[in-house]
């Protein structure tokens, strides 16, 4: 595990903290603009190919990335059994605990966010914990097939500077749907044309998954560098 390059991370103590908690750490290449705590989605762990690729890409663009797992996913890792996500209060408490632990060791700018559910849970605690910024990669505006069950009420008054990167045909919130919602002026949306919930476009669209992932990373790194760092 590499140590963080940014002044404000306490080196060996931080490395020990990461090991003790079983987290994953991608140190920025060169001086980091900020550190992003990145949570996984409902169905895949912190070391899924998608999460690992995103963390590595962001680190290459000057963002430290810390990944952790919610209790249900950590238990899956121990016994191999599949289980649903913990109830929201448990997920939110996990976010608070992780943020507090990281904050003890990282004195520089600290943002939170995640893929799908991980980003949604982060958005529910961002104002409360005082995060410098929020990054949501594929926000689940509603459950699949249930556009009437919205998860946007708290987004109307969100104060934390926020970036949501969303595919235009995301089944959990298409561009047409999201443009009809009332969202806080603190929220910036970046749309990936024809992207699905993981930003993958159809071949016929003329866009590529690689291109969309690169665009997502560029948007996040730019947001963190200008709005947070």
N, C-alpha and C positions, 0 to 999 in steps of 0.2 A: 504494500500500500504506500502510495506517494504521500508526502506531507504537503499541506497547503503552502502556496508560495506567498500568499498575501499576508502582510504584517497584520497581526490581530488574531491569528490562529496559534494556539500555544503548543505547536509541535508535538513532542513526545506524549504529553498528557492527552492531546486530542487523538493521536493515533491509538492510545490505550483505550480511550473512551469508545472509539469506533469498534475496536475488537471486542470489548466487553459487551457491547449491545448487539453485536452481529450485524452491524450496518455495512453499507458499501459506500466507498468514498472515491470520487473522481476529482483529483486536484486539477485546477486550471493549468493550462500550458502558459507559463509566464505569470505575470501579476494578475490576480483575479479582480474583476470588477465587483463581485459580490458572491455570496454563497446561496445556493438554491436547495432547499429541502424538497425532495421530489417523491411523492407517494404513488404507489401502484394503483391500478384499477381493481375492479371487483374480482376478476377471474384469473389474473396472471400475477406472479410474484415480482419482487423488486429486481430479480435478475433475469427476467424474461428477455428475449432477444430485443424486443421493442424498447424496453426500459434501458437496457444496457447500451444499445445503439444511441439512444437519445442522450444519455449521460455522457458518453464518450464524445459525441459531437459537440455538446455544450462546453465540456471541459476544453476541447480544442479551440473554442471561441472565447476563452477567458472567463468561464463561469465555473466555480467550484460546485460540485453536485454531491449531495448526501442523500442516499436512499435508505429507507427503512421499511419494515413490514408491520401491518396491523396484526393484532393478536391472532385472529382466525387463520391468517396466512402463515404466521410463524408456527402455529400448531400443525398446520398441514405439512410443513417442512419436517417436523419432528416425527409424525406418525403416518404420513402419506395419505391420510384420509381427506376426502373432499368435504368441505363444510361451507355454508354461506357466510357472507360478511357478518361481523358483529353488529348488534344494534347501533344506531347512530350515536347515542350517548357514549358508548364504549369507544367508537372510532374517534369521536371528538376529543375524548379524554386522552387517547393515545397521541393525537396531534399536539395537544397542550404539553404533554410530558416530553415528547421528542423535541419540540421547539425549546422548552426550558433547558433541557440538557445541552442542546447545541449552542444556545445563547451563552451558556457559561464558558464555552471555549472559543467561540467566534465573536469577536467584538466588532467586526466590520459589518457592512450592510448584509442583511439576512432576509431572503425572500422565501415564500412557501408556495407549494403548488402540487400538481400531480396529473396523472392520466385519469380521465373520466371520474370515477367515484372518488379517487384520491384528491383530485382537484376540487370536486364539489365539497368534500369535507373540509378542505383547507379554506374554501370560501366562507364557510360558516364560522370559522374562528379567527379569520385574518384581522378583522377590526379589533376583536377582543384582545388578542395577544400582541398587537402592535407590529405586525410584520411590515417590512418596508415595501413589499410588493407581493403580488399574487399572480401565478401563472397557471392557467387551466388548459390542458392539452386534450381537446375533445370533451367539452363540458356536456354532461347528461341533462339537458334542459327538461327532458321528460323520459319516462321508461319507454322501451321499444314498443311501438304499436299503441301507445297511450298518450297522444299529444294533448289530451285534456288534463292530464295529471302533471301540472307544471311544478318545476323546482326553481322558481325565479323570484319569489317574493322578497327574499333577503338581498337579492342582487339590485333591487331598486334603490336601496339606501346605502349600498356598500361604499365605504370611504377609502379603502386601501387601493392604491394604483394597481390596476388589474389588466392583464393581457389574456384574452381567450383566443386560442388558435383552433379553428373549426373547419371541417370539410363541408362544402356546400350541400352535399347530399347525405350528411350524417343522419342516420335513422333516429338519433336521440336529440335532434335539433337541426333541421335544415335551414338554409339561409332564409328561405321564404317565411318559415315559422318564426325564427329568431328576430327578424326585422319587424315583427308585429308585437314584440315584447317591450315593456318599459324597463330599461336598464339604467343603472347609475352612470353619470357622466365620467366617473372614475374608470369605467370599463372601456377598453379598446378591443375591437374585434379584428382579427386577421383571418380572411377566408381563403381556403385552398380549393380551387375550382375542381369540382367533381370528386373531391375526396370523401371517403367514408369516415367512420368513427376513429379509424387509425390512420386517416389521411390518404389511404390508398385509392387512386382513381381507376376508372375503367380504361382498358387499353384504347378503346374507341375515342376517348376524350382528347387524346394527344398529349396528356400529361403523364408523368411517371411518379411512382412512389418515392424513388430516390430524390427527385426534384422537389417533391412536396416536403419531405423530411428536411432537406437542406433549407427550404424556405421557412419552415417552422423554427428551426434552430436559429436562423438569421434574425427572425422576428423576436425570439426570446432573448437572444444575446443583445440585440439592439435596445430592447425594452429595458433590460436590466442595466445596461451600460448608461442609458440616458435618464431613465426615470428613477433608478435605484442606486446605482453605483456612484 
